[in-house]
Structure formats: structure tokens, C-alpha cells
Amino acid sequence: MRQQTLEARQEGPILWVILDRPDAMNAYTAAMGAEITDAFHQADGDDSIRVIILTARGRVFCAGADVSAGAGSFDMTAGEGATNFGSGARSHDSDFVAAMMACRKPSIVAFNGSAAGVGLTLTLPCDIRIAADTAKFGCVFARRGLVPEAGSVWFLPHIVGLPQALRWCLSGALFPAQEALEKGLVSEICPAAELEARARALALEIAENTAPVAIALTRQMLWRYAAEPTPAAALAVDARLNIALGQGADVHEGVAAFLEKRPPRFPGTVSNDMPDIEL
């Protein structure tokens, strides 16, 4: 489905969410945030979708916020600033963060090109990030008189560590894909021509070999409990979950497939078979 700022297209078990403002370097507006939110809600509610891939059309992934209105671009009380980001916009930035975090399907970001400002931070709630080796990245907010948004002062230190997050955010400088790889922002880089195929392969590895319910729970557990100061909260829930899951058809199938040396065919669905255990 082609929307105002992106295309959401299903390919088998994959939902491709493709930022599609290439003439504007896929610059972010609140309309884009709202459409990303819609796409993640769509994926969450559709059992035929197993993995989301977020990428972009053109040579840039996302150049950051739309500043086509000039110096007043971030004035959210008047003019284009209000239209793009403020009271006149369709959605608030935090909506896509909430949608990504609540989504029960794993997400992969494929940076086809450079990502700066919100173009980078909007991807931080996603699970796996890969990049073309030509991509560049930047936490450029302080160079525009702004502070990091979209919850990135929480996400970025959890992904790359506080010292590295401080260095990138305080300098505001662009850095290359190789540095993003070395510091853990992305898990791999590859030639731009191979990026789509590599993202697809990663998505299919998940979709074809794992149980949807187990993936939904695992994703939520990692995001919720990795930030806890001790393992106590995780220990309080993981055994209970495995006891509940162990009685179900997915585990029976997973073990049988392993013993019979065949691909699994998990019957459980996220919409119907999530255990009634609060994380």
C-alpha cells in the first residue's frame, strides 16, 4: 500500500516498510511517523506477517527532520513547523516509538544510505540494524540547537553504551558505517547492491525457523529486562513462561522437527496463543 510518505508491501512473511520521499532525501515529518505507526500496528495484528523490514527508497535512508521551511522549521506553534511536527500534524513522534516497542513481530532496519537526526533515532526501537557500507550516521541535534528525541537518550546508551552515546551526541558529527559496525549500532554492513537481499535473508531465517509466539515473548523480554539492574525480574517470569509453553503444540513441534531433522511447522499464532502471563 502506497501512502503519503512510505510504501508498506507484504512479501510472504515479510512486511517491507519503505520510506518513499526520495526527492526530499526521505526527510521526516509527523505524517511519516504516523504512517510508520500504522505499519507496525498492521504487522502486529496480522499473523501472516512474521518480520518487518524498514528501509528507504533512493540514495539516503533519512536525512533527518524536514527543514524545508527554513529557520522556522521546528517552530511547532506556527507555520510549516506546526504543519510538519506540531499541533497541525497528524501524530506525535512518540507514537511510532510506542508502536515499535509494543509490536510482537521482530523488526530489521536496512540502512540503504545515510541516516541523521531522527533518521537514525527512529530506528533505535527496532531489533536488528544492518547497513550499506556507504552509509553515514549522525546524532546531529546539538548542531541544530535541539536535544536527542524519540527516546534516544535511553535507547542509544543501551545499544552502544553510555560513553559512545555521549561522544556521538555531544559532537554531533557524522560517522561512517564501519564505525557504526565497530561500536555496535549496526550488526553488519554489506555493499549497497546486496543490502535488500541480505535483509530478506535475515528476515526469512527468523520466519522459517522460529515460533511466532516464542519470538513475540523473547523480543518483549529482552527489551523489558535487559535494563534491569539484576536478573530477578527475568527469573520471576522465564520459568513460568517455559512451563506454559512446554505444554503447547509449538514446543511439541519444535522438538519433533529437531529430532526428525526437518524444518518446523509451528501452529501457534500471536493473535490466539500467547500465554496468559504478564511480563
GISUL-V471922 format. One record per residue. N is the residue number from 1. RES is the residue in one letter. PSI is psi as a letter, one per 30 degrees, with the letter a starting at -180 (NA if undefined). OMEGA is omega in degrees with one decimal (* if undefined). D_FIRST is the distance of its C-alpha to the first C-alpha in Angstrom with 2 decimals. Layout:
BEGIN
n=N res=RES psi=PSI omega=OMEGA d_first=D_FIRST
n=N res=RES psi=PSI omega=OMEGA d_first=D_FIRST
END
This chain:
BEGIN
n=1 res=M psi=k omega=177.9 d_first=0.00
n=2 res=R psi=k omega=177.8 d_first=3.80
n=3 res=Q psi=a omega=-175.6 d_first=6.31
n=4 res=Q psi=e omega=-173.1 d_first=10.04
n=5 res=T psi=f omega=-177.6 d_first=11.01
n=6 res=L psi=l omega=172.7 d_first=8.52
n=7 res=E psi=k omega=173.9 d_first=5.61
n=8 res=A psi=j omega=-172.8 d_first=5.13
n=9 res=R psi=k omega=179.5 d_first=5.96
n=10 res=Q psi=k omega=176.0 d_first=8.83
n=11 res=E psi=j omega=-175.5 d_first=12.01
n=12 res=G psi=b omega=-179.0 d_first=14.80
n=13 res=P psi=g omega=-175.2 d_first=15.81
n=14 res=I psi=k omega=167.6 d_first=13.85
n=15 res=L psi=j omega=175.2 d_first=10.71
n=16 res=W psi=k omega=174.8 d_first=10.23
n=17 res=V psi=j omega=-168.7 d_first=9.62
n=18 res=I psi=j omega=175.2 d_first=10.33
n=19 res=L psi=k omega=-168.0 d_first=12.07
n=20 res=D psi=h omega=169.1 d_first=11.67
n=21 res=R psi=h omega=-171.9 d_first=14.76
n=22 res=P psi=e omega=179.8 d_first=17.05
n=23 res=D psi=f omega=177.4 d_first=19.47
n=24 res=A psi=g omega=-177.8 d_first=20.17
n=25 res=M psi=h omega=178.4 d_first=20.40
n=26 res=N psi=h omega=-179.4 d_first=17.32
n=27 res=A psi=k omega=-173.9 d_first=19.73
n=28 res=Y psi=k omega=166.8 d_first=18.94
n=29 res=T psi=l omega=177.5 d_first=18.83
n=30 res=A psi=f omega=175.4 d_first=18.68
n=31 res=A psi=e omega=176.6 d_first=15.36
n=32 res=M psi=e omega=177.8 d_first=14.06
n=33 res=G psi=e omega=179.2 d_first=16.04
n=34 res=A psi=e omega=-179.0 d_first=14.59
n=35 res=E psi=e omega=172.1 d_first=10.94
n=36 res=I psi=e omega=177.3 d_first=12.36
n=37 res=T psi=e omega=-179.9 d_first=14.25
n=38 res=D psi=e omega=-177.7 d_first=11.47
n=39 res=A psi=e omega=179.4 d_first=9.85
n=40 res=F psi=e omega=174.3 d_first=13.44
n=41 res=H psi=e omega=177.8 d_first=14.20
n=42 res=Q psi=e omega=-178.9 d_first=11.45
n=43 res=A psi=e omega=-177.8 d_first=13.01
n=44 res=D psi=e omega=-175.5 d_first=16.42
n=45 res=G psi=g omega=-175.1 d_first=16.24
n=46 res=D psi=j omega=-177.4 d_first=14.91
n=47 res=D psi=f omega=179.0 d_first=17.86
n=48 res=S psi=f omega=177.8 d_first=16.06
n=49 res=I psi=k omega=-178.2 d_first=14.66
n=50 res=R psi=f omega=-175.5 d_first=17.73
n=51 res=V psi=k omega=174.5 d_first=16.92
n=52 res=I psi=k omega=170.6 d_first=14.53
n=53 res=I psi=k omega=177.9 d_first=14.78
n=54 res=L psi=j omega=179.1 d_first=14.40
n=55 res=T psi=a omega=-175.7 d_first=15.01
n=56 res=A psi=l omega=177.8 d_first=14.63
n=57 res=R psi=k omega=179.2 d_first=14.63
n=58 res=G psi=a omega=-174.1 d_first=18.12
n=59 res=R psi=f omega=-178.5 d_first=21.57
n=60 res=V psi=k omega=175.4 d_first=21.29
n=61 res=F psi=e omega=175.7 d_first=19.32
n=62 res=C psi=k omega=-175.7 d_first=20.02
n=63 res=A psi=g omega=-177.6 d_first=23.24
n=64 res=G psi=a omega=-178.5 d_first=23.55
n=65 res=A psi=l omega=178.7 d_first=23.37
n=66 res=D psi=j omega=179.4 d_first=22.92
n=67 res=V psi=g omega=-178.1 d_first=26.57
n=68 res=S psi=f omega=178.9 d_first=26.20
n=69 res=A psi=g omega=177.5 d_first=28.30
n=70 res=G psi=a omega=-172.3 d_first=31.24
n=71 res=A psi=f omega=-179.5 d_first=33.77
n=72 res=G psi=g omega=-174.0 d_first=32.47
n=73 res=S psi=e omega=-177.1 d_first=28.91
n=74 res=F psi=g omega=174.4 d_first=29.56
n=75 res=D psi=j omega=-172.3 d_first=31.61
n=76 res=M psi=g omega=179.8 d_first=29.52
n=77 res=T psi=f omega=-175.4 d_first=31.98
n=78 res=A psi=l omega=170.9 d_first=31.71
n=79 res=G psi=b omega=-176.0 d_first=29.93
n=80 res=E psi=f omega=177.5 d_first=26.82
n=81 res=G psi=e omega=177.8 d_first=27.37
n=82 res=A psi=e omega=-179.3 d_first=26.94
n=83 res=T psi=e omega=-174.9 d_first=23.84
n=84 res=N psi=e omega=-170.3 d_first=22.13
n=85 res=F psi=f omega=-168.6 d_first=23.56
n=86 res=G psi=b omega=-171.2 d_first=26.00
n=87 res=S psi=f omega=178.8 d_first=26.67
n=88 res=G psi=f omega=-177.2 d_first=24.43
n=89 res=A psi=l omega=-174.3 d_first=21.32
n=90 res=R psi=e omega=-172.7 d_first=18.74
n=91 res=S psi=l omega=175.7 d_first=19.50
n=92 res=H psi=l omega=-177.3 d_first=22.19
n=93 res=D psi=e omega=-174.0 d_first=21.97
n=94 res=S psi=f omega=-176.5 d_first=23.30
n=95 res=D psi=e omega=-178.7 d_first=20.39
n=96 res=F psi=e omega=176.4 d_first=18.26
n=97 res=V psi=e omega=178.9 d_first=21.51
n=98 res=A psi=e omega=-179.5 d_first=22.17
n=99 res=A psi=e omega=178.6 d_first=18.76
n=100 res=M psi=e omega=-177.6 d_first=19.22
n=101 res=M psi=e omega=-177.9 d_first=22.80
n=102 res=A psi=f omega=-175.6 d_first=22.30
n=103 res=C psi=k omega=-178.7 d_first=19.53
n=104 res=R psi=g omega=177.2 d_first=21.20
n=105 res=K psi=k omega=178.7 d_first=19.18
n=106 res=P psi=l omega=-176.8 d_first=20.41
n=107 res=S psi=k omega=178.4 d_first=18.59
n=108 res=I psi=k omega=173.1 d_first=19.29
n=109 res=V psi=k omega=175.9 d_first=19.08
n=110 res=A psi=j omega=-179.0 d_first=19.42
n=111 res=F psi=j omega=178.7 d_first=20.99
n=112 res=N psi=f omega=179.5 d_first=20.55
n=113 res=G psi=a omega=-171.2 d_first=22.83
n=114 res=S psi=l omega=-179.7 d_first=24.70
n=115 res=A psi=k omega=-178.3 d_first=23.89
n=116 res=A psi=l omega=178.2 d_first=26.20
n=117 res=G psi=b omega=179.9 d_first=26.67
n=118 res=V psi=f omega=174.8 d_first=23.67
n=119 res=G psi=f omega=174.1 d_first=21.77
n=120 res=L psi=e omega=-171.4 d_first=23.97
n=121 res=T psi=f omega=178.6 d_first=24.59
n=122 res=L psi=f omega=-179.5 d_first=21.02
n=123 res=T psi=f omega=-171.8 d_first=21.00
n=124 res=L psi=f omega=175.4 d_first=24.32
n=125 res=P psi=f omega=176.6 d_first=23.24
n=126 res=C psi=l omega=-166.6 d_first=21.37
n=127 res=D psi=e omega=-177.0 d_first=23.56
n=128 res=I psi=k omega=178.0 d_first=23.84
n=129 res=R psi=k omega=172.4 d_first=23.65
n=130 res=I psi=l omega=-173.1 d_first=24.29
n=131 res=A psi=k omega=166.8 d_first=24.64
n=132 res=A psi=k omega=-176.0 d_first=25.38
n=133 res=D psi=f omega=178.0 d_first=29.12
n=134 res=T psi=f omega=-175.5 d_first=28.74
n=135 res=A psi=l omega=171.7 d_first=26.89
n=136 res=K psi=l omega=-175.1 d_first=28.85
n=137 res=F psi=l omega=177.8 d_first=28.57
n=138 res=G psi=k omega=171.5 d_first=30.22
n=139 res=C psi=i omega=-162.9 d_first=30.92
n=140 res=V psi=g omega=-168.7 d_first=31.91
n=141 res=F psi=e omega=-176.5 d_first=32.19
n=142 res=A psi=f omega=177.5 d_first=35.99
n=143 res=R psi=f omega=175.7 d_first=36.03
n=144 res=R psi=g omega=-178.6 d_first=34.15
n=145 res=G psi=g omega=-177.0 d_first=36.35
n=146 res=L psi=l omega=173.9 d_first=33.79
n=147 res=V psi=l omega=178.2 d_first=33.65
n=148 res=P psi=k omega=-175.5 d_first=31.03
n=149 res=E psi=a omega=179.9 d_first=28.30
n=150 res=A psi=h omega=178.5 d_first=25.57
n=151 res=G psi=g omega=-171.2 d_first=28.41
n=152 res=S psi=f omega=176.7 d_first=29.01
n=153 res=V psi=f omega=170.5 d_first=32.78
n=154 res=W psi=e omega=-174.3 d_first=32.39
n=155 res=F psi=e omega=-171.5 d_first=29.75
n=156 res=L psi=e omega=177.2 d_first=31.17
n=157 res=P psi=e omega=177.4 d_first=34.74
n=158 res=H psi=f omega=-177.4 d_first=33.60
n=159 res=I psi=e omega=-173.2 d_first=31.81
n=160 res=V psi=f omega=-177.8 d_first=34.38
n=161 res=G psi=l omega=-176.6 d_first=37.40
n=162 res=L psi=e omega=-178.3 d_first=38.90
n=163 res=P psi=e omega=-179.5 d_first=41.02
n=164 res=Q psi=e omega=177.3 d_first=38.16
n=165 res=A psi=e omega=177.4 d_first=35.88
n=166 res=L psi=e omega=-178.4 d_first=38.80
n=167 res=R psi=e omega=-178.3 d_first=39.38
n=168 res=W psi=e omega=-176.1 d_first=35.86
n=169 res=C psi=e omega=-178.4 d_first=35.46
n=170 res=L psi=f omega=177.3 d_first=38.98
n=171 res=S psi=e omega=-176.5 d_first=38.95
n=172 res=G psi=g omega=-175.3 d_first=35.47
n=173 res=A psi=l omega=172.6 d_first=35.77
n=174 res=L psi=k omega=176.2 d_first=33.17
n=175 res=F psi=l omega=-172.2 d_first=33.69
n=176 res=P psi=l omega=-179.3 d_first=32.65
n=177 res=A psi=e omega=-179.1 d_first=30.57
n=178 res=Q psi=e omega=177.2 d_first=33.85
n=179 res=E psi=e omega=176.5 d_first=35.01
n=180 res=A psi=e omega=177.4 d_first=31.75
n=181 res=L psi=e omega=-176.9 d_first=32.38
n=182 res=E psi=e omega=-177.0 d_first=36.05
n=183 res=K psi=f omega=174.1 d_first=35.50
n=184 res=G psi=g omega=177.2 d_first=32.81
n=185 res=L psi=e omega=173.0 d_first=29.81
n=186 res=V psi=l omega=-177.5 d_first=28.05
n=187 res=S psi=f omega=175.4 d_first=29.20
n=188 res=E psi=l omega=173.1 d_first=29.10
n=189 res=I psi=l omega=-179.7 d_first=28.57
n=190 res=C psi=l omega=175.9 d_first=28.10
n=191 res=P psi=k omega=-176.2 d_first=27.90
n=192 res=A psi=e omega=-178.5 d_first=24.68
n=193 res=A psi=f omega=-178.0 d_first=24.28
n=194 res=E psi=f omega=-170.3 d_first=24.40
n=195 res=L psi=e omega=-177.4 d_first=22.11
n=196 res=E psi=e omega=-179.9 d_first=18.90
n=197 res=A psi=e omega=-179.4 d_first=21.13
n=198 res=R psi=e omega=177.3 d_first=23.04
n=199 res=A psi=e omega=177.9 d_first=20.14
n=200 res=R psi=e omega=-179.9 d_first=18.97
n=201 res=A psi=e omega=177.5 d_first=22.61
n=202 res=L psi=e omega=-179.8 d_first=23.02
n=203 res=A psi=e omega=-179.1 d_first=20.05
n=204 res=L psi=e omega=175.7 d_first=21.40
n=205 res=E psi=e omega=177.0 d_first=24.87
n=206 res=I psi=e omega=-172.5 d_first=23.84
n=207 res=A psi=e omega=-172.9 d_first=21.78
n=208 res=E psi=f omega=-171.5 d_first=24.51
n=209 res=N psi=f omega=-174.4 d_first=27.59
n=210 res=T psi=l omega=179.0 d_first=27.22
n=211 res=A psi=k omega=-178.0 d_first=27.13
n=212 res=P psi=e omega=-178.5 d_first=24.11
n=213 res=V psi=e omega=179.1 d_first=26.54
n=214 res=A psi=e omega=178.2 d_first=28.78
n=215 res=I psi=e omega=179.8 d_first=26.01
n=216 res=A psi=e omega=-179.7 d_first=24.83
n=217 res=L psi=e omega=-179.1 d_first=28.47
n=218 res=T psi=e omega=179.5 d_first=29.36
n=219 res=R psi=e omega=-179.6 d_first=26.66
n=220 res=Q psi=e omega=-179.9 d_first=27.79
n=221 res=M psi=e omega=-179.4 d_first=31.43
n=222 res=L psi=e omega=-179.3 d_first=31.25
n=223 res=W psi=e omega=-176.0 d_first=29.59
n=224 res=R psi=e omega=-168.8 d_first=31.97
n=225 res=Y psi=f omega=-179.7 d_first=35.21
n=226 res=A psi=f omega=-178.5 d_first=35.25
n=227 res=A psi=f omega=180.0 d_first=36.31
n=228 res=E psi=k omega=-178.7 d_first=39.11
n=229 res=P psi=f omega=178.2 d_first=42.61
n=230 res=T psi=l omega=178.0 d_first=43.80
n=231 res=P psi=g omega=-172.5 d_first=42.38
n=232 res=A psi=e omega=-177.8 d_first=43.78
n=233 res=A psi=e omega=178.1 d_first=40.57
n=234 res=A psi=e omega=179.8 d_first=38.86
n=235 res=L psi=f omega=-179.1 d_first=42.00
n=236 res=A psi=f omega=-175.3 d_first=41.99
n=237 res=V psi=f omega=-170.8 d_first=38.71
n=238 res=D psi=e omega=178.8 d_first=38.13
n=239 res=A psi=e omega=178.7 d_first=41.02
n=240 res=R psi=e omega=178.5 d_first=40.07
n=241 res=L psi=e omega=-178.1 d_first=36.53
n=242 res=N psi=e omega=174.1 d_first=37.90
n=243 res=I psi=e omega=179.3 d_first=40.46
n=244 res=A psi=e omega=-178.9 d_first=37.79
n=245 res=L psi=e omega=-176.9 d_first=35.51
n=246 res=G psi=f omega=178.3 d_first=38.54
n=247 res=Q psi=f omega=-170.6 d_first=39.16
n=248 res=G psi=l omega=-174.3 d_first=35.73
n=249 res=A psi=e omega=-178.3 d_first=34.28
n=250 res=D psi=e omega=-179.2 d_first=32.15
n=251 res=V psi=e omega=176.4 d_first=35.28
n=252 res=H psi=e omega=-179.9 d_first=37.23
n=253 res=E psi=e omega=-179.6 d_first=34.62
n=254 res=G psi=e omega=179.3 d_first=34.37
n=255 res=V psi=e omega=179.5 d_first=38.14
n=256 res=A psi=e omega=179.5 d_first=38.53
n=257 res=A psi=e omega=177.6 d_first=36.01
n=258 res=F psi=e omega=-178.0 d_first=37.87
n=259 res=L psi=e omega=-178.3 d_first=41.24
n=260 res=E psi=g omega=177.4 d_first=40.19
n=261 res=K psi=h omega=179.1 d_first=38.51
n=262 res=R psi=l omega=176.5 d_first=35.23
n=263 res=P psi=k omega=179.5 d_first=31.57
n=264 res=P psi=l omega=174.2 d_first=30.87
n=265 res=R psi=i omega=-174.0 d_first=28.92
n=266 res=F psi=k omega=-177.9 d_first=28.42
n=267 res=P psi=f omega=-174.4 d_first=28.08
n=268 res=G psi=k omega=177.4 d_first=27.36
n=269 res=T psi=l omega=179.6 d_first=24.09
n=270 res=V psi=e omega=-176.4 d_first=23.22
n=271 res=S psi=f omega=-173.1 d_first=22.65
n=272 res=N psi=f omega=-165.6 d_first=26.13
n=273 res=D psi=g omega=175.2 d_first=28.43
n=274 res=M psi=k omega=178.7 d_first=28.64
n=275 res=P psi=k omega=-177.5 d_first=32.36
n=276 res=D psi=i omega=-179.7 d_first=33.74
n=277 res=I psi=k omega=-177.6 d_first=35.02
n=278 res=E psi=k omega=177.8 d_first=34.25
n=279 res=L psi=NA omega=* d_first=33.50
END
